[in-house]
């Protein structure tokens, strides 16, 4: 199987409801769709969702990379040589993580289609479904409760709450959410907005709630502070912004900075690199969650198949497609009562 043609489409996606995190408000997302055709009948698709703060690229840089590096390089290549392809492209693209991810995704789509199985089975097939959290951005308390009511009514059993701007308001939100929906699992993402003192105060004040995951409360540039929080609190602390490379997970594990890591394919460079990161985490006794950016369903599908393939990936936060307006890739998987299921189609699913 040889690659004969590479093309792409830029999607400037609007979000149905803008949301706020500790350092910005987001109302849209740019996704690039890579289409890789072969000399046979198989076509592979990949998604890149650049975000300068997360993936290290602006959309214009990704578009330039596709035109001038990725497309000419891939012509004539065998997708089954994906480890070599990704190594050589990484040397060319350096820190353009989502550009690498879209290539990795398309190659994995192609080879699992050639094998005639869904990607998660090609990768290992550990489980067949996984529950996902759904995220509530930084909102006033009453609006947070209203959104939570709506999500719970739709069947979601895990809520992730964004915070980091106001310690007291965050404590009030989590306490009232727990009172209102005691059966719902709650996760909290500080988005780098807390000090060590604030982090400890938050955990003490919400100890009765049983928060499942405490995500990236402190600044990524001050990693030792994340380690201090981990040492001082009794709930799992997870790295997100602090983890972007294989070197990062090794350092975090070696220095015992965290209990968990959030692997987002867009920020680490794809499934192959995600596998390496997960293996280091597993060796260190760190559990993994697969997260996402604001991505269309094609990107989320890749995250889902990756999450289903490994026993050490116990958690998913794959809701980035739910607010996308006019998503062209709906139907690649199913979401029922907060649980994600792949279809039986080969690769990442059937693209219409």
N, C-alpha and C positions, 0 to 999 in steps of 0.2 A: 504494500500500500504506500503510495507516494502522494504528497501534497502537490496539487496542480494549480490551485487558485486561492487567493486570500483577499477578502473584502471586509468592509466594516460599515457600521452605521452609528451615528451619534444620536443619542436620545437625551433631550433636555426635559427631564421629568418633573412635573409639579407634584407636590404633596397635598393631599386633601386637607390635612390639618397641620400647619406649621407647629414645630415644637421647640422648646427651649431646654438647653442644658446649661451647665455652670458657666460656660464661656462663650456661648453664641446661640442665636435662634436660626433654625433651618427651615426653609420653605420649598426647596427644590434640590434636585440632584442630577448630575450629568453621568450617564452610563454610556459606555461604548460596547457595541456588540460585534464581536469578531466571528466571521464565518469562514471556515476552513474546508475547502473541497478537495477531494482526492480523485485518483484515477479509477476508483471503483464507484460504488453507489453511496458511500458513506460521507456525510457532512457533519462536521463538528462545530459547536458554538461555544463561545466564551464571553464572559461579561467582565468589564472593568469599571469600577466606580471610584474615580480619583477624588481625593479629599486631601488638600495640602497638609492639614494638621495630622491626618491619620496615615495616609499612604505616601506622602512626600512628593506629590505631583499636582500640577494644575491640569485641567482638561486639555489645554493647548499642547502641553508637553506629551500627553498620551497620544493625541492625534498625530503629532509629529513622529513619535516613536513607531506607530503603526505604519505610517507611510514610508518612512525612511530606513527603518531597521527591521521591524517584525515581518512585514510582507515580503520584502526581497529575500530575507534570510530563510523563511519557511519553505519557499518553493523548492520542490524536489526532495524534501526531507521525508523520512519514514517516521510517522507518529510514534511507533513503538520504541524509538530511540529518545523518548521524552526526557530521560535523565540528562543525556548529553545536550539535547536542545536547550533545556532550561539552564544548564550550567553556562553554555556559551552565550545565550541571550542575557543572562544575569550580568556577565562580564561587560556586555555592551550597554545595557540599560541601567546598571548600577542600582540606585534606590527607587526606581519607578515600580513600586510594588504592585499596583493594580494592573499596569500594563503586562507585567509578568504573569499575574494571576489569570488574565483573560486567555493568554496562550496556554498555560498549564491546564486550564479548564477545557479549552477546545480540544487539546490533545487527549485528555482523559475521556472526554465525550466520544471521540473517534475510536479509541482503542476498545472501550467497553461496548460500543456499537458493533465493532468488528467481532468482538467475542460473543455478541448476541445476548448480553445480560445487562440489567441495570447497573449503574456505576457502583453503587454501594456493595453489590455482590462481587464485582470485579476486585474491589478494594479489600474485601474480607467478610462482609455480610454479617457482622456481629448481631445486629438487631434489625427489626423491620419497621419500627416507628419510634418517635421520641416526642415528648411534650415540649412545647416552647413557652417561654415567658412572653408577655406582651408589655411594651414599655409605655409609661406615662411620663412625659416631660415635666419640666418645672412649671407648675401652675398654682394658683391659689388653692387653699385647702378644699373649699367646697367644689371647685371644678375638678380637682383630683378625685374626690369621692364620686362625683357624677360619672367621670370616665371609668372609674373602677367598677361601678355598678353596671355600666353598659358592657364592659368586657366580661365580667362574671356571668351576666345574663347570656352572653354569647357562648359560654362554655369554657372560658379560660380559667385555669386553676392556679396559674403562676403570674404574678405581677412584678415587674421591675420598675422601681420608682427612681427617677432622676432627682438629684439634689445637689447640695454643695454650696448654695448661696446663703441660706439662713438655717443655722443649726436648730433653733427653737421651732421654726416652721416645719423643718424636716421631721423632728421628733413628733410634733403634733400630727402630721400627716400619717406617719407610720402607725402611731397609736390608734388614731381614729379608723384607719383602714383595717387594722386588726380587730377592733371592736365590731366593725360593721361586717367584716367577712372573715371570721376566725378560721374558716376551713381553707382559706386561700394561702398558698405559699408566697412569701414576700421576699424580694431581693432589693437591695439598695445600691445605687451607683452614685458615688460622690463626685465623679468626673473631675477629680483633682482639686476640688474646692475646699477641702478641710486641712487644718493643721493636725498634728498628732494629738494635741489636747482636745480639739473638737471631735476627732475621731473616737477617742476613748469616751468622751462625754456622751456622744451619740449612742454608742454600743451599750453603755451603762443604763441610759435612760430608756432604751428599747429592749432591754434584756428579757422582759416578759413576753415579747412578741415571738421570739424564735426566728429572727431574720436568717434566711438560708445562706445568703452570700452578701458580703460587704465588698463592693467593687471599687478599686482604684480611688480611695479617699484622698490621697495626697499627690503632690506634684510629681510628674515622671522624672523631672530633673533632680529631685531630691529622694533618690531611691532608698537611702538608708532610713528615711522617715516612714516609708511603707513597711520596712522591716520592724521598726519600733512599734507601729500599730499592730502588726501581726503578733509580736511578743506580748503585747499588753491586753489584747482582747480575746474573748473566748469563742468567737464565731469565725468562720472561714473568710480570710481576706484574699481577694483575687486581683491579679495584675491585668490591666487592659492596655492603657497607653504606654506602660512601661515595657510591654512585650511586643517587639516588632520583628525580631530576628532569632535565629537559632542561638546566637551568642547571648542574646538577652535571657532566654530561658535557662541556659546553662548558668549564667551569673546569678540570676534570681534564685535558682535552686541551690547553687553552691553556697550562697550567703544566707540561705533560709529566710528570704525576704517575704514570701507569701505561702499560702496554702493551696492556691489554685491559679490557673492561668486561663485567659480568654483568647482563644485562637480565632482571629478573623482572617479569612482567606485573603481578603483585599489588602490587609496590612502586612501579611507575612510573605506574600508572593505565590500563593497557590496551594494546591492539595499536596504535592510532593514535599514542599517545605513544611507544610502543616503536619505531615506524617513524622518528619524528623523532630519537630518541636514536641509533638505529643509523646514520642518515644523517650526523649530526655525527661519530660515531665513525669512520665510513668516510672522511669528509673529512680527519680527523686521522690516518689510518693506524692506527687502533685496531681490532683484531678483536673480535668479540662472541661471547659465549656466552649462550644462553637458559637461565635457571635457574628455580627454582620454590620455593614454600613447601610445607607439608604440605597437599596439595590432592587432592581426588578426581579421577578421570580426566577429568571435564569441564574442569577448569582446566588439566590437563596437555595435553589435546587442543588447547586454544587456543595454549599455548606451542609445541607441536609444529608446528602449521600456520604460526605466525609464523616459527619457525626454518627451515622449509622454503622460505620465500618469498624470502629474500634471500641473495645471495652472500657478504656480509660476516659473516653468522652461520655460523661454521664449527664451533661446539661446542655441545653440549647437555648439560644436567644436569637431566633431566626424569624423576626417579624418585620424586617426592613422593607418588605414589599407591600405591606398591608395598606399603607397610605399613598402608594403610588397611583396617580391618576392615569388611566388608559395603559395599563401594563400589557405589553404585547405577548407576554410569556405565561400568562395564567393558564393553568391546566397541566403544568409539568409535574405537579404533586398535589396532594389533597390535604386540607386542613379541616379537621373535625373536632369540635369541642376542645380546642387548644392543643391537639396532637397532630403532628405532621406525618404523613404517609407518602412514600414514593408510589408511583404507578408501576405497572409491570413492564413498561417500555424500556428498551435498552438505552444505555448511555444516561444522559441527564433527563430523559423524558422526550416525549414526542413534541417537536416544535411545529406549530401550525404554519 
